[in-house]
Amino acid sequence: MKFILARKIEMSQVFDDNGSVRPVTWLEAGPVFVTQKKSKEKDGYVAMQVGFGKKKKEFRADSPVNVGDKIDISVFKEGDAVNISGTSKGKGFQGVVKRHGFHGGPRTHGQKHSEREPGSIGATWPQRVLKGKRMPGRMGGERVTVQNLKVIKIIPEKNLLAVSGAIPGHRGSLVEVRG
């Protein structure tokens, strides 16, 4: 299993061989260092902890590496499919129209204040709001994984990785890249 920690730099665009424009996200990927190995006997599971700057993350992988080993972007090659996990941008407290895509109420025909309201939130019986009812609340700031993104370009001298499409998080946020 291939993995590395990266920092999101920006979105940009590159031209492919056919001359068409491809949207890409540039990542500063590693290098990361193995800071700890977890074993089945001692910890109950097999994993390794890697550090990138001040951040540490754990990956469940049984790889033949030792503490102090360096992992850089040479583990990936152009054309690889990767899954990228990160924390999405926080949007604050949002209503049901923005948060869940509700249609809202009618704009006319006697309606005054129900344009962006959720409508009825429950029936006469069971006389309560059921669990899981989509309501207003905090939006974003959650862990999101985008799967099967293609590695478009690698610049090993600068530890830069270009991945097709958008990934979660703001500029400078930490993401996990798994191959």
C-alpha positions in Angstrom: 0.0 0.0 0.0 1.4 3.4 -1.0 0.6 6.4 1.2 2.0 9.8 2.1 0.9 13.0 3.9 0.7 16.2 1.9 -0.2 19.8 2.2 -2.7 21.3 -0.3 -1.1 24.2 -2.2 -3.7 25.4 -4.8 -5.9 24.4 -7.7 -4.6 25.1 -11.2 -4.8 23.7 -14.7 -2.4 21.8 -17.0 -2.7 20.8 -20.6 -2.6 17.1 -21.5 -1.1 15.5 -24.6 -4.3 16.2 -26.7 -4.1 19.9 -25.8 -7.2 19.9 -23.6 -7.2 21.6 -20.2 -7.3 19.4 -17.1 -8.1 20.9 -13.7 -5.5 19.8 -11.1 -4.8 20.3 -7.4 -1.1 20.8 -6.5 0.1 19.1 -3.3 3.4 19.4 -1.4 3.8 15.7 -0.7 6.2 14.7 2.0 8.8 13.6 2.6 7.4 11.9 5.7 9.4 9.9 8.3 8.3 6.8 10.2 8.1 7.8 13.8 6.7 4.6 15.3 5.8 1.0 14.4 2.9 -0.7 16.0 3.0 -4.5 16.3 0.3 -7.1 16.9 2.0 -8.4 20.0 2.5 -5.1 21.8 -0.4 -2.9 20.5 -2.9 -5.4 19.2 -2.8 -4.3 15.6 -0.2 -3.6 12.9 0.3 0.0 11.8 3.0 2.7 11.4 3.0 6.3 12.5 4.5 8.9 10.1 5.3 12.5 10.8 5.1 15.4 8.4 6.3 18.7 10.0 4.6 18.8 13.3 1.7 16.6 12.3 1.5 12.8 12.9 -0.8 10.3 11.3 -1.2 6.5 11.6 -1.6 4.2 8.6 -2.6 0.6 9.0 0.0 -1.0 6.7 2.4 -3.9 7.2 5.3 -2.5 5.3 9.0 -3.5 5.7 10.1 -0.1 7.0 11.9 0.9 10.2 11.6 3.9 12.6 13.4 6.8 11.0 12.9 5.7 7.4 11.9 8.3 4.8 8.9 7.9 2.5 8.8 10.4 -0.4 6.7 10.8 -3.6 8.8 8.3 -5.5 6.3 5.7 -4.3 3.8 7.2 -6.8 4.0 7.4 -10.5 2.1 9.4 -13.1 -1.2 7.7 -14.0 -1.7 6.1 -10.5 -5.2 6.2 -9.0 -5.2 7.6 -5.5 -7.7 8.2 -2.7 -7.3 11.5 -0.9 -8.8 12.2 2.6 -9.0 15.5 4.3 -11.2 17.9 6.3 -13.7 19.8 4.2 -14.1 23.6 4.6 -16.4 24.6 7.4 -19.4 26.7 6.3 -20.8 27.5 9.8 -24.5 27.2 10.7 -26.6 26.8 7.6 -30.3 26.3 6.8 -31.9 23.3 5.1 -31.8 24.8 1.6 -28.0 25.2 1.6 -27.2 22.2 3.8 -29.5 19.6 2.4 -30.8 21.1 -0.9 -34.4 21.5 0.2 -36.6 23.3 -2.3 -38.3 25.6 0.2 -41.9 26.8 0.2 -43.9 28.7 -2.4 -42.9 32.4 -3.0 -46.5 33.6 -3.5 -50.1 32.5 -2.9 -50.5 33.8 0.6 -47.1 32.8 1.9 -45.1 35.3 3.9 -42.1 33.8 5.6 -41.8 30.2 4.4 -39.5 30.6 1.4 -36.5 28.8 2.9 -38.1 26.9 5.7 -38.0 23.0 5.9 -41.8 22.6 6.0 -43.4 20.0 8.2 -40.8 18.2 10.4 -43.1 15.4 11.8 -46.5 13.9 11.8 -49.2 14.1 14.5 -48.2 10.6 15.6 -45.6 9.7 17.0 -45.7 13.3 18.4 -41.9 13.8 18.1 -39.3 14.6 15.6 -37.7 11.3 14.3 -34.0 10.7 14.6 -32.0 11.6 11.5 -34.4 14.3 10.4 -32.5 16.7 8.2 -32.5 20.0 10.0 -30.4 23.2 10.0 -27.0 23.0 11.7 -23.3 23.2 11.2 -22.1 22.4 7.7 -18.7 21.2 6.6 -15.6 20.6 8.7 -16.0 16.8 8.3 -13.6 14.2 7.1 -14.1 13.6 3.4 -12.5 11.0 1.1 -12.4 11.5 -2.7 -11.6 8.3 -4.5 -9.9 7.3 -7.7 -8.2 10.6 -8.5 -5.5 10.4 -11.1 -1.9 11.5 -10.5 -1.3 13.9 -13.5 2.2 15.1 -12.8 5.1 14.6 -10.3 8.0 17.0 -9.7 10.3 15.1 -7.4 12.9 17.9 -6.9 10.2 20.1 -5.2 8.1 17.2 -3.7 5.1 18.4 -5.8 2.2 16.2 -6.9 -0.6 17.2 -9.3 -3.8 15.3 -8.9 -6.8 15.6 -11.2 -9.8 17.5 -9.8 -10.6 19.0 -6.5 -9.8 17.7 -3.0 -11.3 18.6 0.4 -10.0 21.4 2.5 -8.6 24.9 2.3 -5.1 25.9 1.1 -2.5 24.7 3.5 -4.6 21.9 4.9 -3.2 18.5 5.6 -4.4 15.6 3.5 -3.7 11.9 3.3 -2.8 10.4 -0.1 -3.3 6.6 -0.5 -2.5 4.6 -3.5 
